[in-house]
Amino acid sequence: MAPEFPLLFELLMLACTLLRALATQEVRQYPPYAIAPEGGSVDITCSTSGFLFGVYLKQRWPRPSSVIYYEDEKEPTVDEQFRGRVVFSGRQHNLTVTVHRLQPADTGAYACQAVANDEVWGPGTLLVVTDKPPEAADASREAPLMRFSFPVALATGCFIIGLALGATCVLRRTQIKKLCRLKDKNPACVVYEDMSYGNRNTVSIPNVYQ
C-alpha cells in the first residue's frame, strides 16, 4: 500500500494544478465598448478568480502598450501617455481602471491580462473618443464675450434712451413755437410768452425827465 501514496499525492497535486489553471482561464471584462467625449472619462473593469500575480490593462490597437500594471500591496505602473489621468478602485481580482481627461489619441482596443502561471486575456473593450461637442466649445468661447457685451449693451441702451428723450423735448418745444406763431393767440401761447419774457433780467432805468 505504501507505493500507492506517492502516486495518489502526485494525482492530487496534478488535480490542484489543473483546477488552479482553469480558475484563471476566464477573465471577465466590461464594458465591451464605450463612447466618450474628449475630456470625459471611462471605466474599464477586469475581473478574474484563482491564483493571480497581477493584472495588466493593455492597449492592443492602434499602438500596443501596457497602460497599467496593478498588483495588490505594490505601487502600480502607469504608461507615460496615461500618467496623471488614471485612478484605481478595487483589488486585483476585481479591478476598475478609470481614465480621465480622455484625448482623441486614446481611441483604441483595450484588453485585461491576468498574470498567473499562464497569461490569460479578457475579451477586450473598444473605446472611441469623440470630439468635444460644438455647443460646449462655443459656450466656452462665448462666455468672456457675454461678460464684455453686457456693459456695452447697457451703456448703448442708456444712450439711445437719452437721445430719444432729448428728441422728444425738442420736438415738443418746436410744436409749441409753431402754435405761438398763429394769429389767434391761445392761453397756452400767452403763458409761454410770459414765462419766456419773465425770466429775462431787465434793468430798470429811471426817467430823468419826470
C-alpha positions in Angstrom: 0.0 0.0 0.0 2.9 2.3 0.6 3.8 2.8 -3.1 0.3 4.0 -3.8 0.6 7.0 -1.6 3.2 8.8 -3.7 1.1 8.2 -6.8 -2.0 9.4 -5.0 -0.2 12.5 -3.9 1.0 13.3 -7.4 -2.5 12.9 -8.8 -3.8 15.3 -6.1 -1.1 17.8 -7.0 -1.9 17.5 -10.7 -5.6 18.0 -10.0 -4.9 21.1 -7.9 -2.7 22.5 -10.6 -5.4 21.9 -13.3 -8.1 23.5 -11.1 -5.9 26.5 -10.5 -5.2 26.8 -14.2 -8.9 26.5 -15.0 -9.7 29.1 -12.4 -7.6 31.7 -14.3 -8.8 30.7 -17.8 -11.6 33.2 -17.7 -11.0 37.0 -17.4 -14.2 39.0 -17.4 -14.0 42.5 -18.8 -16.6 45.2 -19.3 -17.9 47.2 -20.9 -17.3 45.6 -24.3 -17.3 49.1 -25.9 -17.5 52.7 -24.8 -18.0 56.0 -26.5 -16.9 59.1 -24.5 -16.3 62.8 -25.5 -13.0 64.4 -25.4 -12.2 65.5 -21.8 -14.5 62.9 -20.4 -13.8 59.6 -18.6 -14.2 55.9 -19.0 -14.3 52.9 -16.6 -12.8 49.5 -17.6 -13.2 46.6 -15.1 -11.1 43.5 -15.1 -12.4 40.6 -13.0 -11.0 37.1 -12.5 -10.6 34.5 -9.8 -7.9 32.0 -8.6 -4.2 32.5 -8.2 -3.0 35.8 -9.6 0.2 37.7 -9.6 -1.2 40.9 -11.1 -3.3 42.5 -13.8 -2.4 44.4 -16.9 -4.6 46.7 -18.9 -3.1 46.9 -22.3 -3.8 48.9 -25.4 -3.7 46.4 -28.3 -4.6 48.7 -31.1 -3.5 51.0 -32.7 -0.4 51.3 -30.5 0.4 48.2 -28.5 1.4 49.4 -25.0 0.9 48.5 -21.3 -1.5 51.1 -20.0 -1.2 49.9 -16.4 0.1 47.0 -14.3 -1.6 46.5 -10.9 -0.6 44.2 -8.1 -2.0 44.2 -4.6 0.2 45.9 -2.0 2.5 47.3 -4.6 2.8 50.6 -6.5 1.0 50.4 -9.8 2.9 51.1 -13.0 1.3 53.6 -15.5 2.3 54.3 -19.0 3.6 57.8 -19.6 0.7 58.6 -22.0 -1.8 58.0 -19.2 0.2 59.2 -16.2 -1.8 61.6 -14.0 -5.1 60.5 -15.6 -5.6 57.0 -14.2 -7.5 56.1 -10.9 -7.8 52.6 -9.5 -10.6 51.1 -7.4 -10.9 47.6 -6.0 -8.4 44.8 -5.7 -6.5 42.9 -8.5 -9.2 40.2 -8.7 -11.8 42.8 -9.4 -10.1 46.0 -10.6 -11.7 49.0 -12.1 -9.4 51.4 -14.0 -10.8 54.9 -14.6 -9.1 57.0 -17.3 -9.9 60.8 -17.0 -9.4 63.7 -19.4 -9.7 61.5 -22.5 -8.0 62.5 -25.7 -8.7 61.5 -29.3 -5.4 59.6 -29.2 -6.9 57.3 -26.5 -9.2 55.8 -29.1 -8.4 52.1 -29.4 -8.9 48.5 -28.3 -8.0 47.7 -24.6 -7.7 44.3 -23.0 -7.2 43.0 -19.5 -4.5 40.4 -19.0 -4.3 38.2 -15.9 -0.8 37.2 -15.0 -0.5 33.9 -13.2 1.1 30.6 -14.3 -0.2 31.5 -17.7 -1.2 34.8 -19.3 -5.0 35.0 -19.9 -6.6 37.8 -21.8 -10.0 39.3 -21.4 -12.4 39.8 -24.3 -11.4 43.5 -24.7 -13.0 46.9 -24.7 -13.3 49.1 -27.8 -13.0 52.8 -26.8 -14.0 55.6 -29.1 -13.2 59.2 -28.0 -15.3 61.8 -29.9 -14.6 65.4 -30.4 -15.8 67.9 -27.9 -19.5 68.9 -28.6 -19.6 72.1 -30.7 -22.1 73.8 -28.3 -19.7 73.2 -25.4 -16.8 74.7 -27.3 -18.9 77.6 -28.4 -20.2 78.2 -24.9 -16.6 78.3 -23.5 -15.7 80.9 -26.2 -18.8 83.0 -25.8 -18.7 83.3 -22.0 -16.0 86.1 -22.0 -17.8 87.8 -24.9 -21.0 87.8 -23.0 -19.3 89.3 -19.9 -17.9 92.1 -22.1 -21.0 92.6 -24.2 -23.5 93.2 -21.3 -21.9 96.5 -20.1 -21.6 97.7 -23.7 -25.2 96.9 -24.4 -26.4 98.6 -21.2 -24.4 101.8 -22.0 -25.7 101.8 -25.6 -29.3 101.3 -24.4 -29.0 104.2 -21.9 -27.5 106.4 -24.7 -30.3 105.6 -27.1 -33.0 106.3 -24.4 -31.3 109.7 -23.7 -31.3 110.6 -27.4 -35.0 109.6 -27.6 -35.9 111.8 -24.6 -33.9 114.7 -25.9 -35.5 114.4 -29.4 -39.0 114.3 -27.8 -38.3 117.5 -25.8 -37.0 119.3 -28.9 -40.0 118.2 -30.9 -42.4 119.4 -28.2 -40.8 122.7 -28.0 -40.9 123.2 -31.7 -44.6 122.4 -31.8 -45.3 125.0 -29.1 -43.4 127.6 -31.0 -45.4 126.9 -34.1 -48.6 127.3 -32.2 -47.4 130.6 -30.9 -46.8 132.0 -34.4 -50.5 131.7 -35.2 -52.5 134.9 -35.3 -55.1 133.8 -32.8 -53.3 133.7 -29.6 -54.4 131.0 -27.2 -53.8 130.9 -23.4 -51.1 128.3 -23.8 -49.1 130.7 -26.0 -49.6 133.6 -23.7 -48.3 131.6 -20.8 -45.3 130.5 -22.9 -44.5 134.1 -23.8 -45.0 135.4 -20.3 -42.7 132.7 -19.0 -40.1 133.3 -21.6 -40.0 137.1 -21.1 -40.5 136.9 -17.4 -37.2 135.0 -17.0 -35.2 137.8 -18.6 -33.1 140.0 -16.4 -34.1 143.6 -17.3 -32.5 146.6 -15.7 -34.9 149.4 -14.7 -33.6 152.8 -15.8 -35.3 155.8 -14.1 -36.8 158.5 -16.2 -34.7 161.6 -15.6 -37.2 163.9 -17.4 -40.1 163.4 -14.9 
